[in-house]
Amino acid sequence: MTSLREEQFTEIILKSELLTLVSLGQEAWGSSYLLQQRLQSLEDLYPHQLICFHLEVAASSPILSTFNIAYLPSLLVFQSGKLLEQCQASLPLDVLELKVKLLISQ
């Protein structure tokens, strides 16, 4: 999993043809770390089908207001620059994997 800076967010997300999962959070929080580990597992299971990123965000980040995010960590799912799904990131790995499988098969 690759870490992003806010200024890279739009450029990378819009250019990616792959299913792109972006965790938004703060590294100091255990739940954010757990999400990153789950996404890394998915990226390892589905090479060449998805790519995962982590973005450290401050409470004042414009990305939070752009996507109307109230809770961290959160997960954004994109493909070809389009937002497909947005969810609070407390989902277990098996639920995340099921979502990924469904999105890949579409």
C-alpha positions in Angstrom: 0.0 0.0 0.0 1.2 3.4 -0.9 0.8 6.6 1.2 -0.5 9.6 -0.6 -0.2 13.3 0.0 -3.3 15.4 -0.4 -1.9 17.2 -3.4 -1.4 13.8 -5.2 -5.0 12.6 -4.5 -6.9 13.8 -7.5 -4.2 13.1 -10.0 -3.6 9.6 -8.9 -7.2 8.7 -8.5 -8.3 10.1 -11.8 -5.5 8.3 -13.7 -6.0 4.8 -12.2 -7.9 2.4 -14.3 -7.8 -0.2 -11.6 -10.2 -0.5 -8.7 -8.7 1.9 -6.3 -9.2 1.8 -2.5 -8.2 4.8 -0.5 -8.2 4.7 3.3 -8.5 8.1 5.0 -7.4 8.3 8.6 -4.7 9.3 11.1 -1.8 7.0 11.7 -2.0 7.5 15.5 -5.4 5.7 15.6 -5.4 2.0 15.9 -8.5 1.7 13.7 -6.7 3.5 10.9 -3.8 1.1 11.2 -6.1 -1.9 11.1 -7.8 -0.6 7.9 -4.4 -0.2 6.3 -3.5 -3.8 7.2 -6.8 -5.1 5.7 -6.3 -3.2 2.5 -2.7 -4.5 2.2 -4.1 -8.0 2.5 -6.6 -7.3 -0.3 -3.9 -5.8 -2.5 -1.8 -8.9 -2.0 -4.8 -11.2 -2.8 -5.8 -9.3 -6.0 -2.6 -8.1 -7.7 -3.1 -6.3 -11.0 -6.9 -5.9 -10.2 -6.8 -3.3 -7.5 -4.5 -0.8 -5.9 -4.7 0.6 -2.4 -3.6 3.9 -0.9 -3.6 5.6 2.5 -4.1 9.3 3.0 -3.3 10.9 6.3 -5.9 13.6 6.8 -6.3 16.5 9.3 -9.7 17.5 10.7 -9.6 20.5 8.4 -8.8 18.6 5.2 -10.8 19.7 2.1 -11.1 16.1 1.1 -13.3 15.4 4.1 -15.7 18.1 3.1 -15.6 17.2 -0.6 -16.7 13.6 0.2 -18.9 14.6 3.1 -16.9 12.4 5.5 -17.9 12.6 9.2 -16.0 9.7 10.6 -12.4 8.5 10.4 -11.1 6.1 9.3 -13.1 6.0 6.1 -12.8 4.1 2.9 -13.3 5.5 -0.6 -13.5 3.2 -3.6 -12.9 4.5 -7.1 -12.5 3.2 -10.6 -11.5 5.2 -13.6 -11.8 8.4 -11.5 -15.4 7.7 -10.5 -16.4 7.2 -6.8 -18.1 3.8 -6.6 -18.5 3.5 -2.9 -17.8 5.2 0.4 -18.0 3.7 3.8 -16.9 3.9 7.4 -13.9 1.7 7.6 -14.7 -0.6 10.5 -15.7 -3.4 8.2 -14.1 -6.8 8.8 -11.7 -8.2 6.2 -14.1 -10.8 4.8 -16.8 -8.1 4.2 -14.2 -5.9 2.5 -13.1 -8.8 0.4 -16.7 -9.6 -0.7 -17.2 -5.9 -1.7 -14.0 -6.0 -3.7 -14.9 -9.3 -5.5 -18.3 -7.8 -6.4 -16.8 -4.6 -7.8 -14.1 -6.5 -9.7 -16.7 -8.7 -11.3 -18.7 -5.8 -12.6 
